[in-house]
Amino acid sequence: MISKTTSLYLLFILEISSFNGNAKELTDTVKNLSDQVEREKLRALGTSNALLAVSRERETQRQQFQALIVDKTTELERLRAQHQALINTEEEQQQLLQQLTM
């Protein structure tokens, strides 16, 4: 026959064993969650870096387009001035022709 002390001791051992099992399960669960969180953090960081790179690329493109607009505007003004000069030259030549044919 098992004594009450031995019985309590065995019950205590079973309870401790169960507690250890539960603690290990909890520790494993927390570790898995921690690993998942770390993976998500890295994924989010990668996504953030990709968005930042896209943003920088778009800013670079915007600056390039702005410079192109300035260049084209300058060229347009130069061509307008050249066109006006040609119109003036044509008018002068027309006047000269009219004077010569009179």
C-alpha positions in Angstrom: 0.0 0.0 0.0 1.2 3.5 -0.9 1.5 5.9 1.9 -0.2 9.3 1.9 3.2 11.0 1.7 4.2 9.0 -1.3 0.9 9.7 -2.9 1.2 13.4 -2.3 4.8 13.2 -3.6 3.7 11.4 -6.8 0.9 13.9 -7.3 3.4 16.8 -6.8 5.7 15.2 -9.4 2.8 14.9 -11.8 1.8 18.5 -11.2 5.3 19.7 -11.7 5.7 17.6 -14.8 2.4 19.0 -16.2 3.5 22.5 -15.2 6.9 22.0 -17.0 5.0 20.8 -20.1 2.7 23.8 -20.0 5.7 26.1 -19.5 7.6 24.6 -22.4 4.5 24.8 -24.6 4.0 28.5 -23.7 7.7 29.2 -24.2 7.6 27.5 -27.7 4.4 29.5 -28.6 6.0 32.8 -27.5 9.2 31.9 -29.5 7.1 31.1 -32.6 5.2 34.4 -32.2 8.5 36.2 -31.7 9.9 34.7 -34.9 6.7 35.6 -36.8 6.9 39.2 -35.5 10.6 39.4 -36.5 9.8 38.1 -40.0 7.0 40.7 -40.3 9.2 43.4 -39.1 11.8 42.5 -41.7 9.2 42.3 -44.4 7.7 45.7 -43.4 11.2 47.2 -43.3 11.9 45.8 -46.8 8.6 47.2 -48.1 9.3 50.6 -46.4 12.7 50.7 -48.1 11.2 49.8 -51.5 8.7 52.6 -51.1 11.4 55.0 -50.1 13.4 54.0 -53.2 10.4 54.5 -55.4 9.8 57.9 -53.8 13.4 59.0 -54.4 13.2 57.7 -58.0 10.0 59.7 -58.6 11.6 62.8 -57.1 14.6 62.4 -59.4 12.3 62.0 -62.4 10.4 65.1 -61.3 13.6 67.1 -61.2 14.7 65.8 -64.6 11.3 66.7 -66.1 11.5 70.1 -64.4 14.9 70.7 -66.0 13.6 69.5 -69.3 10.7 72.0 -69.1 13.2 74.8 -68.4 15.3 73.8 -71.3 12.3 73.5 -73.7 10.9 76.8 -72.4 14.3 78.5 -73.1 14.4 76.9 -76.6 10.8 78.1 -77.2 11.7 81.7 -76.3 14.8 81.5 -78.5 12.8 80.2 -81.4 10.1 82.9 -80.9 12.7 85.6 -80.9 14.3 84.0 -84.1 10.8 83.8 -85.7 10.1 87.5 -84.9 13.5 88.5 -86.3 12.7 86.5 -89.5 9.3 88.2 -89.7 11.0 91.6 -89.3 13.5 90.7 -92.0 10.8 89.6 -94.4 8.8 92.8 -93.8 12.0 94.9 -94.5 12.6 92.9 -97.7 9.0 93.3 -98.8 9.3 97.0 -98.3 12.6 97.1 -100.2 11.0 95.2 -103.1 8.1 97.6 -103.2 10.4 100.5 -103.3 12.5 99.0 -106.0 9.5 98.1 -108.2 8.0 101.6 -108.0 
